Amino acid sequence: MTLIRHLMTGLAGAALLATGAIAEDLTIVHGSVGRDQEVLRSQLDKFEAQTGHTVTIVSMPESTTDQFGQYRLWLSAQSTDIDVYRLDVIWAPQLAEHFVDLTEATADIRDQFIPSTLEGQTVDGKLVALPMFIGAPALYYRQDLLEKYGQEVPATWAELTETAALILEGERAEGNSDLQGFVFQGAAYEGLTCNAMEWVASYGGGNFVEPDGSIGINNPQAAEALTLAASWIGTIAPEGVLNYKEEDARGVFQSGNAIFMRNWNYAYALVQGDDSPVKGMVGVTQLPSGGEGMSSAATLGGWELGVSKYSEHQEASIELIKFLTNYENQKERAIVTSRPPTLTAVYNDADVAAEQPFIPLWKPVLDGTLARPSAAAKRKYNEASSLFWTAVHNTLSGNGAAEENLSRLEAELTRLRGPRW
Ligand code: GLC
């Protein structure tokens, strides 16, 4: 086998298997948080054993914004180095032209997926990527601290602000000086867009670009939401939150140093894991709303697997992404990493319910998520989002009031859109 492989290496990394099939060397590029990469590697090992192909992981930085920049370079250079890309749920409209249409290859499995997950990856009738997992954030809280201070789980952002301040005061008086009230993703990147969309929508302030492409973000509800968020910096949230991404927030919360955290589902398995200092002390609930009569908002997240049009191993790559999204692998991912599956049936799996109750519990939240306006803003989504997160980051940093920054944002978005998106 080794000899055959060596003889064949001239042929685009291919080797002949004993069965007569060609074994290929594939490359998957993948960003990760928590245990994503560890679980991916163990699933790739199984794929290798079953098929004879080999798969190398190219790791990306944690930030989806940094990944996007690098992916765009590879794709516009039509690089043959990467076969499979793990793609953010928002990217299909911007990157569609670089990926293989999966419609035919998935005809036998498509009906197993939650329909909206496939719709989000379909651009002009082309299925750009296969959904690997979805995400809807939660409010993580320290049950033990709420109990100690006789506090309810907050239902509104104002309640969260008050409860955090009250507990902080008590704990700091007892010498717990490292404790923070609320941690979230406040760095200037796509993660802040997700957080701020939730604040704004939960105050009835709409989205930074509406689904029909209109721009109404310069409104009093949005300003109220951002003004409250700005008041957190240096009070219930550390100044450092302005540089936090997902893993920074989790690090603080998991080490016992935050009362509340906004984070994606992956954090659950870790904060409740055997080696977590806060194991057994954590509750999860929906993010707060803006007030009575208003509803909580959760931004839709998630990651997809696409096969590059420039790959020299397209068939084997399609086999790989079908494998990684099959029932068994989604079930394992749900149990080990608390990543919500994209296959309907996994939500009804008794082992998943027993070992990771967060998954069925979160199904209604996942069903009601708020999508980022990537379909509306099309190729300009990334720029539109970056204008939004910049306006929010400025407001949080005390660089201009919310009203001023929203008014400038509206003008910038209108200019970016031009006559149409
Ligand atoms: C998570 C989400 C992704 C989002 C990112 C922002 O990875 O799954 O959709 O863009 O967070 O940081």
Residues whose N, C-alpha, C, O or C-beta is under 5 A from the ligand:
A	BS01	GLC	T64 D88 V89 G135 E190 G191 L300 G301 G302 W303
